Amino acid sequence: MTELGRRLAGLLRAGDLVLLSGELGAGKTTLARGLGAGLGVRGAVTSPTFVIARVHPSLGAGPPLVHVDAYRLGGGLEEMEDLDLDVALPESVVVVEWGEDRVEELADDRFHVVIHRTLTDSVHEGDGAGGGTDAREVTLRGVGARWRGIDLGAVLGD
């Protein structure tokens, strides 16, 4: 998930809104960590669950990363107004975990990343015992004119 985040960062620019969806433990924060690494921002990108949002300034010429965790917020955009995401969005990349059905109104153009945990069958070498490998299935979807014509499958290696 970290490497996918690094690759996705190459597509992002200031003004982009990225929504990360998936169950607990799916890898949303790990993906955000990869986005931060790929964007070259300052500070460790960790889960902002209890602080709700963290701003990571760029170490270079790129945009800052605003990382939001909307898990604890029950309402929609009204509840997030205090975060001033609409003010930060034009000059930042805003990544919102659990943002689906909460922040879409911020931008006509947005990028959705949906992560599903899957368990694949595997056989452990030497013992013949069946086991499982925790894997991820990721769906990327761009909404709006900003994302038309961009080959998102290339990022996934399709």
N, CA, C and O of each residue as an XYZ file, in Angstrom:
632
protein
N       0.827     -1.195      0.000
C       0.000      0.000      0.000
C       0.872      1.259      0.000
O       0.518      2.268     -0.611
N       2.002      1.189      0.685
C       2.907      2.337      0.686
C       3.405      2.624     -0.726
O       3.427      3.776     -1.157
N       3.800      1.591     -1.435
C       4.314      1.778     -2.803
C       3.221      2.296     -3.731
O       3.491      3.135     -4.590
N       2.005      1.814     -3.574
C       0.898      2.325     -4.381
C       0.702      3.807     -4.099
O       0.489      4.589     -5.026
N       0.772      4.200     -2.837
C       0.664      5.616     -2.486
C       1.736      6.455     -3.148
O       1.462      7.553     -3.632
N       2.968      5.940     -3.172
C       4.064      6.668     -3.841
C       3.761      6.861     -5.328
O       3.982      7.940     -5.878
N       3.251      5.804     -5.974
C       2.931      5.904     -7.403
C       1.765      6.863     -7.644
O       1.794      7.652     -8.589
N       0.746      6.797     -6.796
C      -0.396      7.705     -6.942
C       0.013      9.160     -6.751
O      -0.539     10.050     -7.398
N       0.965      9.405     -5.875
C       1.421     10.772     -5.612
C       1.901     11.450     -6.893
O       1.794     12.668     -7.034
N       2.427     10.666     -7.818
C       2.884     11.227     -9.086
C       1.771     11.799     -9.928
O       2.032     12.588    -10.836
N       0.535     11.423     -9.653
C      -0.617     11.951    -10.385
C      -1.209     13.197     -9.740
O      -1.952     13.938    -10.382
N      -0.883     13.426     -8.481
C      -1.565     14.452     -7.706
C      -0.913     15.820     -7.827
O       0.287     15.955     -8.064
N      -1.764     16.831     -7.652
C      -1.302     18.227     -7.676
C      -2.169     19.032     -6.708
O      -3.193     18.551     -6.222
N      -1.750     20.233     -6.446
C      -2.509     21.108     -5.556
C      -3.941     21.218     -6.059
O      -4.186     21.354     -7.258
N      -4.876     21.156     -5.129
C      -6.293     21.232     -5.473
C      -6.972     19.884     -5.581
O      -8.189     19.816     -5.754
N      -6.206     18.811     -5.483
C      -6.803     17.480     -5.590
C      -7.392     17.036     -4.258
O      -6.787     17.198     -3.198
N      -8.594     16.471     -4.348
C      -9.277     15.876     -3.203
C      -9.269     14.370     -3.409
O      -9.749     13.876     -4.429
N      -8.722     13.642     -2.442
C      -8.603     12.185     -2.522
C      -9.397     11.582     -1.369
O      -9.172     11.917     -0.206
N     -10.332     10.684     -1.703
C     -11.132     10.002     -0.697
C     -10.669      8.560     -0.584
O     -10.609      7.842     -1.583
N     -10.342      8.134      0.626
C      -9.902      6.764      0.876
C     -10.999      6.025      1.627
O     -11.443      6.460      2.689
N     -11.432      4.895      1.060
C     -12.487      4.094      1.674
C     -12.014      2.662      1.858
O     -11.209      2.153      1.078
N     -12.520      2.030      2.889
C     -12.201      0.638      3.170
C     -12.416      0.366      4.640
O     -12.427      1.285      5.459
N     -12.589     -0.905      4.972
C     -12.849     -1.259      6.364
C     -11.625     -0.957      7.232
O     -10.542     -0.663      6.726
N     -11.821     -1.037      8.538
C     -10.715     -0.855      9.473
C      -9.596     -1.835      9.136
O      -9.850     -3.017      8.906
N      -8.380     -1.352      9.107
C      -7.231     -2.206      8.825
C      -7.009     -2.500      7.358
O      -6.173     -3.336      7.017
N      -7.739     -1.832      6.483
C      -7.604     -2.099      5.043
C      -6.309     -1.531      4.470
O      -5.808     -2.037      3.466
N      -5.760     -0.488      5.092
C      -4.521      0.102      4.596
C      -4.645      1.548      4.164
O      -3.784      2.049      3.440
N      -5.700      2.234      4.592
C      -5.900      3.624      4.198
C      -4.764      4.517      4.687
O      -4.225      5.315      3.920
N      -4.399      4.385      5.958
C      -3.329      5.216      6.503
C      -1.986      4.848      5.883
O      -1.155      5.725      5.646
N      -1.769      3.580      5.623
C      -0.525      3.156      4.969
C      -0.439      3.754      3.573
O       0.630      4.188      3.144
N      -1.558      3.778      2.866
C      -1.590      4.412      1.545
C      -1.294      5.909      1.676
O      -0.529      6.466      0.889
N      -1.903      6.557      2.674
C      -1.645      7.983      2.898
C      -0.171      8.228      3.215
O       0.396      9.235      2.790
N       0.448      7.316      3.956
C       1.884      7.425      4.253
C       2.691      7.398      2.952
O       3.637      8.169      2.791
N       2.320      6.517      2.035
C       2.979      6.456      0.733
C       2.754      7.720     -0.077
O       3.663      8.184     -0.766
N       1.544      8.286     -0.003
C       1.276      9.556     -0.692
C       2.192     10.649     -0.144
O       2.761     11.432     -0.905
N       2.328     10.696      1.180
C       3.214     11.693      1.793
C       4.645     11.525      1.345
O       5.329     12.508      1.059
N       5.110     10.279      1.280
C       6.484     10.021      0.827
C       6.647     10.438     -0.625
O       7.649     11.051     -0.993
N       5.665     10.106     -1.444
C       5.738     10.448     -2.862
C       5.640     11.945     -3.121
O       6.222     12.451     -4.081
N       4.912     12.650     -2.277
C       4.791     14.107     -2.409
C       5.966     14.836     -1.766
O       6.157     16.030     -1.998
N       6.751     14.127     -0.962
C       7.906     14.747     -0.310
C       7.515     15.739      0.764
O       7.986     16.876      0.773
N       6.647     15.304      1.676
C       6.205     16.211      2.734
C       6.938     15.935      4.040
O       7.532     14.874      4.230
N       6.881     16.909      4.928
C       7.552     16.821      6.219
C       6.674     16.093      7.226
O       5.450     16.216      7.203
N       7.300     15.349      8.093
C       6.607     14.705      9.196
C       6.109     13.321      8.847
O       5.841     13.003      7.688
N       5.994     12.516      9.872
C       5.473     11.162      9.708
C       3.969     11.232      9.459
O       3.236     11.858     10.225
N       3.521     10.598      8.405
C       2.097     10.544      8.115
C       1.529      9.373      8.916
O       1.750      8.207      8.589
N       0.794      9.718      9.970
C       0.187      8.720     10.844
C      -1.305      8.976     10.903
O      -1.786      9.992     10.402
N      -2.029      8.070     11.506
C      -3.474      8.208     11.576
C      -3.860      9.451     12.372
O      -3.445      9.602     13.521
N      -4.645     10.340     11.775
C      -5.091     11.532     12.499
C      -6.439     11.320     13.182
O      -7.199     12.273     13.349
N      -6.747     10.080     13.580
C      -8.063      9.747     14.117
C      -8.489     10.677     15.250
O      -9.625     11.153     15.258
N      -7.610     10.941     16.195
C      -8.018     11.719     17.356
C      -7.842     13.220     17.171
O      -8.515     14.004     17.839
N      -6.952     13.631     16.279
C      -6.805     15.063     16.013
C      -7.620     15.470     14.796
O      -7.726     16.661     14.503
N      -8.182     14.538     14.098
C      -9.028     14.676     12.918
C      -8.239     15.070     11.670
O      -8.459     14.483     10.610
N      -7.330     16.043     11.756
C      -6.590     16.472     10.560
C      -5.169     16.885     10.916
O      -4.910     17.444     11.982
N      -4.254     16.592      9.992
C      -2.857     17.017     10.120
C      -2.422     17.624      8.799
O      -2.794     17.148      7.726
N      -1.625     18.684      8.894
C      -1.054     19.309      7.705
C       0.430     18.952      7.664
O       1.154     19.134      8.642
N       0.864     18.443      6.517
C       2.265     18.083      6.298
C       2.809     19.000      5.198
O       2.513     18.795      4.021
N       3.606     20.012      5.574
C       4.162     20.924      4.565
C       5.128     20.188      3.641
O       5.743     19.191      4.020
N       5.242     20.699      2.437
C       6.168     20.134      1.459
C       7.597     20.477      1.832
O       7.883     21.575      2.308
N       8.491     19.524      1.609
C       9.921     19.779      1.807
C      10.561     20.359      0.552
O      11.730     20.744      0.563
N       9.796     20.420     -0.517
C      10.304     20.938     -1.787
C       9.331     21.938     -2.374
O       8.760     22.769     -1.668
N       9.155     21.840     -3.682
C       8.291     22.782     -4.384
C       6.856     22.284     -4.525
O       6.009     22.996     -5.065
N       6.570     21.072     -4.048
C       5.240     20.493     -4.207
C       4.233     21.023     -3.204
O       4.566     21.826     -2.332
N       2.996     20.562     -3.342
C       1.940     21.021     -2.431
C       2.023     20.322     -1.079
O       2.548     19.214     -0.978
N       1.499     20.977     -0.038
C       1.391     20.310      1.249
C       0.326     19.212      1.182
O      -0.527     19.212      0.294
N       0.389     18.295      2.121
C      -0.602     17.233      2.247
C      -1.434     17.519      3.486
O      -0.894     17.675      4.581
N      -2.749     17.588      3.312
C      -3.669     17.695      4.438
C      -4.310     16.327      4.574
O      -5.030     15.881      3.680
N      -4.050     15.657      5.693
C      -4.514     14.285      5.932
C      -5.610     14.330      6.985
O      -5.381     14.755      8.117
N      -6.809     13.885      6.598
C      -7.989     13.963      7.455
C      -8.524     12.564      7.705
O      -8.534     11.725      6.804
N      -8.967     12.317      8.928
C      -9.642     11.070      9.257
C     -11.043     11.421      9.734
O     -11.220     11.947     10.833
N     -12.034     11.130      8.905
C     -13.418     11.499      9.212
C     -14.169     10.394      9.942
O     -15.386     10.489     10.101
N     -13.481      9.351     10.389
C     -14.118      8.201     11.026
C     -14.985      8.603     12.224
O     -16.099      8.105     12.384
N     -14.482      9.478     13.036
C     -15.201      9.868     14.252
C     -16.248     10.939     14.020
O     -16.974     11.306     14.944
N     -16.335     11.441     12.807
C     -17.315     12.477     12.491
C     -18.566     11.825     11.917
O     -18.498     11.108     10.919
N     -19.685     12.074     12.540
C     -20.916     11.416     12.114
C     -21.626     12.127     10.990
O     -22.307     11.489     10.187
N     -21.482     13.431     10.916
C     -22.230     14.209      9.939
C     -21.518     14.339      8.619
O     -20.529     13.657      8.353
N     -22.024     15.204      7.819
C     -21.468     15.449      6.503
C     -20.517     16.629      6.518
O     -19.786     16.852      7.483
N     -20.543     17.372      5.439
C     -19.620     18.487      5.247
C     -19.774     19.554      6.333
O     -18.793     20.198      6.702
N     -20.999     19.750      6.851
C     -21.218     20.788      7.867
C     -20.312     20.546      9.083
O     -19.741     21.485      9.637
N     -20.190     19.291      9.483
C     -19.387     18.958     10.652
C     -17.894     19.173     10.395
O     -17.121     19.354     11.335
N     -17.493     19.152      9.134
C     -16.080     19.312      8.798
C     -15.722     20.766      8.471
O     -14.558     21.068      8.206
N     -16.704     21.663      8.488
C     -16.434     23.056      8.136
C     -15.374     23.696      9.018
O     -14.607     24.533      8.544
N     -15.316     23.321     10.283
C     -14.321     23.899     11.197
C     -12.900     23.569     10.782
O     -11.962     24.241     11.211
N     -12.720     22.544      9.952
C     -11.378     22.165      9.498
C     -10.880     23.055      8.361
O      -9.705     22.995      7.998
N     -11.765     23.881      7.796
C     -11.418     24.795      6.699
C     -10.797     24.076      5.506
O      -9.877     24.592      4.873
N     -11.301     22.891      5.204
C     -10.762     22.146      4.066
C     -10.977     22.886      2.755
O     -10.157     22.787      1.841
N     -12.079     23.629      2.658
C     -12.331     24.390      1.440
C     -11.277     25.472      1.231
O     -10.983     25.839      0.093
N     -10.711     25.983      2.316
C      -9.652     26.995      2.229
C      -8.325     26.333      1.867
O      -7.556     26.877      1.074
N      -8.052     25.159      2.445
C      -6.783     24.464      2.220
C      -6.711     23.804      0.852
O      -5.622     23.656      0.298
N      -7.847     23.407      0.298
C      -7.862     22.603     -0.922
C      -7.155     23.227     -2.122
O      -6.408     22.517     -2.795
N      -7.342     24.499     -2.428
C      -6.708     25.029     -3.654
C      -5.180     24.912     -3.694
O      -4.609     24.764     -4.775
N      -4.507     24.976     -2.536
C      -3.047     24.915     -2.553
C      -2.488     23.608     -1.999
O      -1.271     23.458     -1.891
N      -3.354     22.666     -1.649
C      -2.919     21.419     -1.025
C      -3.494     20.205     -1.742
O      -4.410     20.316     -2.557
N      -2.935     19.047     -1.418
C      -3.576     17.780     -1.732
C      -4.277     17.380     -0.437
O      -3.629     17.214      0.596
N      -5.594     17.227     -0.492
C      -6.381     16.882      0.687
C      -6.801     15.418      0.572
O      -7.502     15.028     -0.361
N      -6.358     14.623      1.535
C      -6.656     13.189      1.570
C      -7.557     12.944      2.773
O      -7.197     13.263      3.906
N      -8.741     12.369      2.517
C      -9.719     12.154      3.576
C     -10.026     10.663      3.701
O     -10.632     10.061      2.814
N      -9.594     10.081      4.823
C      -9.989      8.711      5.131
C     -11.426      8.741      5.627
O     -11.804      9.643      6.374
N     -12.228      7.767      5.220
C     -13.637      7.676      5.583
C     -14.396      8.890      5.057
O     -15.368      9.317      5.680
N     -13.980      9.451      3.934
C     -14.585     10.674      3.415
C     -15.800     10.474      2.537
O     -16.526     11.426      2.251
N     -16.027      9.250      2.107
C     -17.163      8.992      1.213
C     -18.470      9.384      1.896
O     -18.705      9.049      3.056
N     -19.313     10.097      1.157
C     -20.598     10.607      1.643
C     -20.433     11.674      2.725
O     -21.379     11.973      3.454
N     -19.230     12.247      2.830
C     -18.999     13.298      3.816
C     -18.431     14.574      3.210
O     -18.807     15.671      3.625
N     -17.530     14.451      2.235
C     -16.829     15.644      1.750
C     -16.878     15.823      0.230
O     -16.184     16.688     -0.304
N     -17.669     15.038     -0.463
C     -17.715     15.145     -1.922
C     -18.070     16.548     -2.397
O     -17.661     16.964     -3.481
N     -18.835     17.279     -1.582
C     -19.265     18.627     -1.959
C     -18.111     19.627     -2.017
O     -18.275     20.729     -2.540
N     -16.958     19.255     -1.490
C     -15.799     20.156     -1.511
C     -15.303     20.425     -2.923
O     -14.788     21.506     -3.207
N     -15.456     19.444     -3.814
C     -14.875     19.601     -5.154
C     -15.666     18.796     -6.182
O     -16.106     17.680     -5.908
N     -15.838     19.371     -7.355
C     -16.466     18.633     -8.452
C     -15.552     17.522     -8.937
O     -16.015     16.463     -9.362
N     -14.255     17.769     -8.870
C     -13.257     16.784     -9.286
C     -12.673     16.152     -8.037
O     -12.211     16.849     -7.134
N     -12.696     14.825     -7.993
C     -12.137     14.129     -6.843
C     -11.692     12.740     -7.268
O     -12.071     12.232     -8.323
N     -10.886     12.155     -6.423
C     -10.279     10.867     -6.716
C     -10.634      9.903     -5.589
O     -10.320     10.157     -4.426
N     -11.289      8.794     -5.937
C     -11.705      7.800     -4.945
C     -10.773      6.598     -5.006
O     -10.469      6.078     -6.080
N     -10.327      6.172     -3.829
C      -9.553      4.935     -3.697
C     -10.326      4.049     -2.728
O     -10.528      4.408     -1.568
N     -10.758      2.881     -3.219
C     -11.496      1.941     -2.379
C     -10.611      0.708     -2.180
O     -10.142      0.101     -3.143
N     -10.395      0.354     -0.922
C      -9.508     -0.758     -0.577
C     -10.318     -1.848      0.122
O     -11.035     -1.588      1.088
N     -10.190     -3.062     -0.385
C     -10.831     -4.222      0.246
C      -9.749     -5.211      0.648
O      -8.863     -5.535     -0.143
N      -9.830     -5.684      1.875
C      -8.925     -6.755      2.323
C      -9.457     -8.071      1.797
O     -10.658     -8.335      1.869
N      -8.578     -8.888      1.275
C      -8.959    -10.218      0.800
C      -8.024    -11.230      1.415
O      -6.872    -10.917      1.715
N      -8.501    -12.419      1.600
C      -7.681    -13.505      2.121
C      -7.487    -14.500      0.996
O      -8.452    -15.054      0.468
N      -6.235    -14.722      0.632
C      -5.953    -15.668     -0.443
C      -5.404    -16.949      0.156
O      -4.693    -16.922      1.161
N      -5.737    -18.066     -0.462
C      -5.220    -19.356      0.000
C      -3.758    -19.480     -0.368
O      -3.328    -19.025     -1.428
N      -2.999    -20.100      0.520
C      -1.604    -20.367      0.223
C      -1.175    -21.619      0.975
O      -1.822    -22.028      1.939
N      -0.115    -22.201      0.542
C       0.451    -23.364      1.223
C       1.823    -22.964      1.717
O       2.656    -22.479      0.952
N       2.054    -23.172      3.013
C       3.351    -22.829      3.591
C       4.393    -23.839      3.141
O       4.163    -25.048      3.185
N       5.531    -23.337      2.710
C       6.596    -24.228      2.238
C       7.031    -25.174      3.334
O       7.218    -24.776      4.484
N       7.189    -26.417      2.965
C       7.758    -27.403      3.873
C       6.758    -28.128      4.740
O       6.925    -29.319      5.002
N       5.677    -27.416      5.214
C       4.791    -28.131      6.129
C       3.488    -28.578      5.469
O       2.748    -29.370      6.052
N       3.196    -28.092      4.280
C       2.007    -28.521      3.561
C       0.717    -28.017      4.188
O      -0.369    -28.355      3.716
N       0.816    -27.217      5.238
C      -0.389    -26.706      5.892
C      -0.978    -25.562      5.090
O      -0.255    -24.712      4.570
N      -2.275    -25.551      4.998
C      -2.945    -24.444      4.310
C      -2.943    -23.214      5.201
O      -2.969    -23.332      6.426
N      -2.912    -22.086      4.622
C      -2.931    -20.838      5.379
C      -3.513    -19.763      4.501
O      -4.111    -20.057      3.466
N      -3.351    -18.566      4.886
C      -3.872    -17.476      4.091
C      -2.922    -16.302      4.075
O      -2.129    -16.113      4.997
N      -3.009    -15.533      3.039
C      -2.215    -14.328      2.904
C      -3.164    -13.148      2.861
O      -4.130    -13.157      2.098
N      -2.906    -12.150      3.657
C      -3.716    -10.945      3.682
C      -3.329    -10.090      2.483
O      -2.197     -9.614      2.401
N      -4.248     -9.892      1.563
C      -3.976     -9.120      0.359
C      -4.999     -7.987      0.259
O      -5.953     -7.921      1.034
N      -4.781     -7.116     -0.693
C      -5.680     -5.978     -0.900
C      -6.159     -5.953     -2.345
O      -5.411     -6.260     -3.274
N      -7.412     -5.582     -2.509
C      -7.973     -5.297     -3.828
C      -8.289     -3.811     -3.829
O      -9.029     -3.328     -2.973
N      -7.727     -3.084     -4.793
C      -7.862     -1.634     -4.818
C      -8.580     -1.204     -6.089
O      -8.256     -1.655     -7.188
N      -9.562     -0.324     -5.920
C     -10.282      0.256     -7.045
C     -10.021      1.756     -7.048
O     -10.180      2.421     -6.024
N      -9.623      2.283     -8.190
C      -9.369      3.716     -8.349
C     -10.433      4.299     -9.268
O     -10.762      3.712    -10.299
N     -10.974      5.462     -8.890
C     -11.982      6.095     -9.729
C     -11.833      7.607     -9.649
O     -11.928      8.198     -8.573
N     -11.603      8.212    -10.780
C     -11.542      9.657    -10.855
C     -12.900     10.204    -11.236
O     -13.561      9.653    -12.115
N     -13.326     11.271    -10.595
C     -14.602     11.912    -10.872
C     -14.319     13.331    -11.340
O     -13.583     14.071    -10.686
N     -14.897     13.706    -12.461
C     -14.771     15.066    -12.957
C     -13.747     15.207    -14.074
O     -13.005     14.278    -14.391
N     -13.733     16.385    -14.653
C     -12.878     16.676    -15.817
C     -11.398     16.501    -15.508
O     -10.629     16.118    -16.389
N     -10.987     16.772    -14.284
C      -9.566     16.652    -13.905
C      -9.020     15.258    -14.192
O      -7.844     15.115    -14.527
N      -9.842     14.242    -14.068
C      -9.373     12.861    -14.166
C      -9.656     12.216    -15.514
O      -9.260     11.072    -15.735
N     -10.331     12.919    -16.423
C     -10.584     12.357    -17.754
C      -9.283     12.172    -18.509
O      -8.433     13.062    -18.533
N      -9.135     11.019    -19.120
C      -7.960     10.755    -19.945
C      -6.736     10.280    -19.183
O      -5.703     10.010    -19.795
N      -6.823     10.170    -17.865
C      -5.690      9.688    -17.071
C      -5.825      8.182    -16.914
O      -6.869      7.688    -16.488
N      -4.774      7.457    -17.258
C      -4.771      5.994    -17.193
C      -4.485      5.547    -15.766
O      -3.329      5.407    -15.368
N      -5.551      5.326    -15.002
C      -5.397      4.916    -13.606
C      -4.932      3.474    -13.499
O      -4.297      3.107    -12.510
N      -5.232      2.649    -14.495
C      -4.788      1.261    -14.496
C      -3.279      1.142    -14.515
O      -2.726      0.184    -13.976
N      -2.605      2.104    -15.129
C      -1.142      2.076    -15.192
C      -0.544      2.201    -13.790
O       0.514      1.634    -13.518
N      -1.207      2.931    -12.907
C      -0.718      3.079    -11.539
C      -0.802      1.747    -10.798
O       0.067      1.409     -9.994
N      -1.857      1.003    -11.084
C      -2.049     -0.298    -10.435
C      -1.228     -1.392    -11.096
O      -1.087     -2.484    -10.545
N      -0.677     -1.103    -12.293
C       0.093     -2.090    -13.003
C      -0.774     -2.981    -13.889
O      -0.338     -4.050    -14.317
N      -2.013     -2.537    -14.164
C      -2.918     -3.314    -15.040
C      -2.496     -3.211    -16.495
O      -3.137     -3.797    -17.367
